[in-house]
Amino acid sequence: MSLEEDISAARKKIFRDGYDMSLGEIASLYERGELIINPEYQRLFRWENDQKTRFIESVLLNIPFPPIFVFADENGRWELVDGLQRTSTVLELMGILKDEAGRLRPKLVCSETSLLPSLNGAFWPSEGDLDHDDAMPISAQMSVRRARMRVEILGQESDPVVKYELFQRLNTGGANLSEQEIRNVIVISINKTAFDSINRMSANEDFLAITPIGDDRSEKRYHAELVTRFIVLRNRPYRKGMDVHAYLDQGIIEIAMNADFDWSSEAAIFASVMKRLNDALGAESFRKNARFSLAMFEFISLGLSKRLETGDIDDADLVAKVGAVSGLPEAQRYTGVGIRGTQRLAQFVVPLAEAHFSADAET
C-alpha cells in the first residue's frame, strides 16, 4: 500500500469535529452528566493549588489556552480524553466537581499570582457568601463563565483504538506520564472488567511483598505494568524486533477486546505464582545483584505460570530453578546494563522461560 493510500485509510478511521464553547456551557454539560470525567481514564488530578490558580488567572486575563479533546460515546455523551486539569480546575472553582464516590470536592480557594495578587484567597461564592471579603465578584465570575475553550470531538464513528492513539500522542513527552498510565486509557475504555482485574491483581499481597519498588514508580502504576507484562507474555506471541511497549500496547488491547478471555482464571494463576514465590523465596524472588530485576520478573513469572498450569512444583525444586536463572548464559548475555528489551524478550525470556521451569528440565 502506498503512503497516499495509507493516509486515506487512516483518515477514514477518524471522525472529527470541533467548535468553541464557553466554560459555563462546559460546566452545564458536566452537571447534566453529558461530560464524563473519569479519574481512572488518565492520570490523577495532580495540579497543585498554585497551578490551578495560574490557570484561573489565564482565564480572567483572556490568555489563550489549549483545546480539550473529547470522545462521543454511543449515547452522545462526551468522554474527556485530554484536558482533565484545565476542565477540573474550572469545575472545582465553581464548586461542582465530584470525586470518585460522587461527592462534591471542596471549592478551589485561589492563591496569589504575580499578575493578580488580589486573587489570593478568592473563591466562587454561594448565595450566603456573596458579601464575604474574598468572594469572587460577579464580574470575575462572568468572565470565567463566558471564557471560550475549543472542544475537539472524536465521534463514535471513529475506530475505538483512535481514542487511545490520540491520548498517547497528546500526553507523550512533556506530560511525564508513564507508559502504563497511558496504556490504562484504552483498557478502561474498551473493557472495564479488564481494567478492574489488572488493578486487583496489582494489589495482590504476595505480589506486593516480592516486588518492592519506590514511591515514584508506584505512583506511576508500575505494579500494573508488571501485571500487564505477565498477562501479555503468557497470552500473546512476541515478534522478534518489536518494540516492547508497542508489544504490550497491542497485546493488552487484543486481550481486552476479546470477550472470551477468562480474567478469573488469569487472576488465579497470577495469585498462585506470587504465593508460591513469596512462600519459598520472599523478597529474593526477582532479585539480581541485590535489586529487583525486571528481566527476572518476566522470566520467572512466565516460566512458573506455565509450570503451574500443567502440574505442581515443590519448594526445593522451585528454589533451585529460580537460583539457576542468573547462571544461564543467555541471562548473563541479555539482562545486563545497556541490553534492549527487544533482545531480552527475543533471546532470553520468550524462548527459555517455559522450558527452564518444566518438570523435565535439569537444574
N, C-alpha and C positions, 0 to 999 in steps of 0.2 A: 504494500500500500504506500502511495506517495505521501509526502508531507502535507500537500494540499488536501488529500483525501482524509488523512489523519485529523487535521484541523477541523474539517467539515463534520466528521463523525463525532468528534469530541464535543463540538459546539451543540450538536443536537441533544446531548445528554443534559444540557444546562438550560433551564427556563429561567430567565432573569428579568426582573422589573425593578423599578425604584422610583421614589419620589420623596420630597421633603415633607416632614410633619413637625408640628410644634411639640415641645416637650409636654405640654398639657394634654395633647391628644394621645401621646405615647403613655402617659400616666393613666389616662382613662381606659386605654386598651388593657393595661395591666390590672386595673381594678375590676374590669369585667371578665377577666380570665381569658382574654383574647391574645395576650402576650405572655408567653411562658418563659420563666427564668428558672432553669433547673440548676441548682448549685453543683450537682454532680456532673453536669454536662461539660463544664470546663473548670478551670482552676477555681479554688475557693476565692471568695471576695477578700482580696489581700490588701487593698489600698489602706494606708494609714489615714488618720484624720486630716493631716496637712495636705495629702494628695487629693482627698475628696474636696477639701476647701479650695484648693487651687483650681479644680475643675469648675466649681461653682463660680469662682472669680472669673474664669474664662467666659462662662455663660453670661454673667452680669455685664461684662465688658465687651460682649459681642466678638470675642476672639474665636476664629474658626476652629472647629474640632472635627475629627474623622467621622465617617458614617458608621452606622451599626449594620450588621448583617443578620437577616432572619430567614428561617426556612418555613414555608407554609405547609402545614400538615393536611391530612385528608379532610379535616373539618374546617379548614380555612384559618385556623389559629396560627399565630406566628411563634415559632420557637427561636429564641435568641441564640445565634451562632457565635457572634463576636460583638463585643461592646458591653460586656457584663458590668465592668467597673463604672463606666460612664452612666449607663442606664440606672444601675442600682444606686449610685450616688444621688441622682435626682429623686428617685423614689424614697430613699432614706431621708433626704432633706424634707420631703413633703409628708413624711410620717406614714407612708402606706406600704413600705417594703416589708415582706413577710419572711420569716425564717423557714427552715425545712419542715417544721411542725405546724406551719400555718399561722404562727403568732406574729404580731406586729413587732418589728425591731424598734429599738429606741430611735428617736429622731436624731438626725445629724445636728450637732452644735458646731458651728464653724470656728476656725481658729484665725489668727491674724495672718494677713498676707502683705507682701511688700507694696502692692498697688492699692489694696483696700484694707488698711489697718483697722478701720472701724468695723470690719466684718467679724472681728474677734468676739465670740460669744453669741453671735446671731443665730437664730433658729426660726423655723417656719411655725408661726403661731396657730394655735387652735382658737376657737371663739373666746375662750376665757383668758387667753394670753395676749390679746391684742394690745393691751396697754402696758405690757412688760417692756422695760427699757431696751432689752436685747431682741425684742420681736422684730423680725424682718418686715420692713414697711411694705405696704400694699404695692407701691411702685416697683420695688425689687421683686416681689412675688410675681407680678405680672410680667416682668422682664424674663424671669425664668420660664413661666408658662408659655410665653409667646416665642421664646428662642426656638429656632428651627434646626432639626437634625435630619440628615439624609438617611433614609432607610433603603437598603439594598435587599431585594427579596428574591430568594430562590424558590420557585414554585414547586408544587407537588409533582409536576410533570418531570422534574429533574431526576436523574439517576440518584438513588438514595446515598450511594457512596460519595457523590459530589459534595454532600454536606461535610463529610469528614475531610475531603481534599481541600475544601475551602478553609475550614478551620485550621488545618495543618499549615497552609500557605500563609494565612494571616498571623499565625502565632509561632512561626519558626523564626528564631533569631532574637530580636530584641525583647520578646516577652519572657524569656528564660523558663519556658515550660519544658518538662521532661517528656521524653518520647511516650511514656506511659500515660501521662496526663492528657496528651493529645490523642493517644490511642483510645482512651476511655470515651471520647466523644462518639466515635462510631459504634462502639459496643453498646452503650446505653441507648443510642438512637435506633439500633437495629433490633436489639433483644435485651430487654430489661432483666430477664431471667439470667442471661449470661453474665451481665454486669454484677448482679447481686451474688451470683455463685462465685465469681472471682473475688469479690470483696469478702465473702465468708471464708473462702479458702485462705485469703491473705491474713485473716485473723486467727487461724488455727494456732493453738498454744504451743504445740510441739514444733511447728514450723517457725514461729517467732523465737522460740528458745534456741534453735540451732542456726538461725540466720541473723546474728547481731549486726546491725547497721546503724549509722549515725542518724541524728535527728533530721538533718537536712535531706538525706536520702529517703527517710521515712515520710517526710512531708511531700516529697516528690513521687510518692506511690511506688517506691522501689520494690516493696514486697508484692504489690500487684503485678509488677513487671516480671518478677521471678515466677509467679504463678502462671502468667501468660506464656512464658518460655516453656514451662513444664507442659502445659496443655498443647501448645503448637508443636513442640518437638515430638510429642507422643502421637499426634494425630495428623500431621501434615509432613510430607517428604520435603527435605531440603534440597534445593537445586544448587549444585556447586557454583560458587561465584556470586550468588545472590546476596545483596546487602542484607545484613542480619535484621535490621529494623524493618526493612521492606518485607522480609520473610515473615516477621512477627505480625506486621500490619495485615498483610494479605491472609496469613493463616488464621488469625483470630476473626477477621471479617468473614471468611468462608465458614468457620465453625459457628459463629454467632448467627449466620443466616441459615444454618442447617437445622430445620425444625425437628429432626430426628436425633440430634446429638443428645446423649444421655449425660446431663450435667450431674445428676446424683451419683452415677457410677464413677464419673471422673473425680468428683469430690471425695468419694470413698477411697479410691486408690491413692489419691494425694494424701489423705489423712493417714492411711496405712503406712505409706513410705516415710512420712515425717515422724510418726510414732516409733516405728522400728529403729530409725536412725537416732532419735532422741534417747530411746531406752538403751541402745547399745553404745553410742558414741557421744551423745550430748553435743556440746558446742564445738567439738572437734570434727563433726560430721563433714563439713565442707571447707575445712581449713587447708591452706597450703602456705608454708613459711609463716605459720602462726597467725595468718589473717584469712578472713572469709574470701573464698575464691569462686568467682562466677563460673569458671571452667569446671571446677569440681562439682558445683551445684548442678550444672547441666548434665554432666556425665553420670554422676552418681544417682541423681533423682530419676533420670531417664532409664538407666540400666536396671535399677532396683525396682522401678514400677513395672517394667516388663517381666522381671522375675516373679514378682508377687502375683501377677496376673495368671501365671502358669503353675505356681506352687509356692511353698514357703521357703524360708531360709533361716537357719539357726543363727544365733547371735555370734558365735565363734566364726562361722563362715562369713557372715556379713562384715565383721570387723576386719577379717583377713583380706576380703576383697576390696574394701574401702582403702585399707592401708596400702594395698598393692597398686592403686591407681597412679599415684605420683611417680612410681617407678617405671611405668610403661614408657618405652622410647618415644611414642607419639605424644605422651603427656609432657615430657621434657622438651620436645621439639615444638609443640604447638600451643603451649599455655604460658609461655614466658612474656616478659615485657616487650611490647612492640609487635606482638603477633596479632594479626587482624582476626576479627570474629569470623569472617568467612573461612579463613584457614582452620580455625579451631573447630568449627562445626563440620567442615567437609573432611578434614583429615583425622580428627580425633573423636569428637562426641558422637556424631551420627553413625559412622561405620563400626565403632568399637564398643560402645556402652552396653548394648544388649548382650553381646557375646561375652563380655567380661564378667557379667553377673549371672550368666546362665549356670544351671546346675552342673553341666558337663565341663565347664571351663576350669582349668587348673589355676590355682592361686600361687 
